[in-house]
Amino acid sequence: MKSLQKIQKTCGVFQVLTKVATTLCFVGSGLLLVGMICGIVISGTGAVISEGKETLYKLTASGSFYEMTGTLLVDFIITLTNAILFLHAYRYFSVEQADGTPFSLKGAGLMKRLGILLIVLPAVEAILVAIVQGIFELSQNDFSDIGNGTSVMMGIMLILISMILSYGATLEQGTQIHE
């Protein structure tokens, strides 16, 4: 029983952390989207509803509004991808807390979905970022060469863990596993 209590407390902490991370990522995505829209408005009209245009022009003096819009779009894609992944992790921890055990079929299903998303979303993100960088003629940052091998490996591990959780849930229910 002591092990289960440790697992529950740890999952409770991770539930709170993933909720905070999800919220911050969605807020960040929203702010990036607002910044991108402002960049488009400034680029198209040359004006913003504000008195301190000089400050804004100083902040963007190193690059064009076109470059700024592209950069904000890239950051939006990355932040939104992270928000979606954190949201699914939060959902898993919420179910685990509600069930009182990691060994539930619903929790195992959510873990499997998270593993699949961890494989697919970073790949989709990398493709979208490359397209945006090409359209806006942005230089690729140092992180674009890393690849998503780590997320693929973590996704595979989560899928395997989901199988173990599913097996444990089946054993807890007292049924036998059939192939």
Long-range contacts (C-beta under 8 A, 24 or more apart in sequence): 4-101, 7-102, 8-96, 8-97, 8-100, 11-93, 11-96, 11-97, 11-102, 12-93, 12-97, 14-89, 14-93, 15-90, 15-93, 15-94, 15-96, 15-97, 18-86, 18-87, 18-89, 18-90, 18-93, 19-90, 21-82, 21-86, 22-83, 22-86, 22-87, 22-90, 25-79, 25-80, 25-82, 25-83, 25-86, 26-83, 28-79, 28-83, 29-76, 29-79, 29-80, 29-83, 32-72, 32-75, 32-76, 32-79, 33-72, 33-76, 35-72, 36-69, 36-72, 36-73, 36-76, 39-65, 39-68, 39-69, 39-72, 40-65, 40-69, 43-69, 66-136, 67-136, 67-137, 67-138, 69-136, 70-132, 70-133, 70-135, 70-136, 70-137, 70-138, 71-136, 71-138, 73-132, 73-136, 74-129, 74-132, 74-133, 74-138, 77-125, 77-128, 77-129, 77-132, 78-125, 78-129, 81-121, 81-122, 81-124, 81-125, 84-117, 84-121, 85-114, 85-117, 85-118, 85-121, 88-113, 88-114, 88-117, 89-114, 101-172, 102-165, 102-168, 103-165, 103-168, 103-169, 103-171, 103-172, 104-165, 104-169, 105-166, 105-169, 105-170, 107-165, 107-169, 108-162, 108-163, 108-165, 108-166, 108-169, 109-162, 109-166, 111-158, 111-159, 111-161, 111-162, 111-165, 112-158, 112-159, 112-162, 112-163, 114-158, 115-154, 115-155, 115-156, 115-157, 115-158, 115-159, 115-161, 115-162, 116-155, 116-159, 117-155, 118-151, 118-152, 118-154, 118-155, 118-158, 119-151, 119-152, 119-155, 119-156, 120-155, 121-151, 122-148, 122-151, 122-152, 123-148
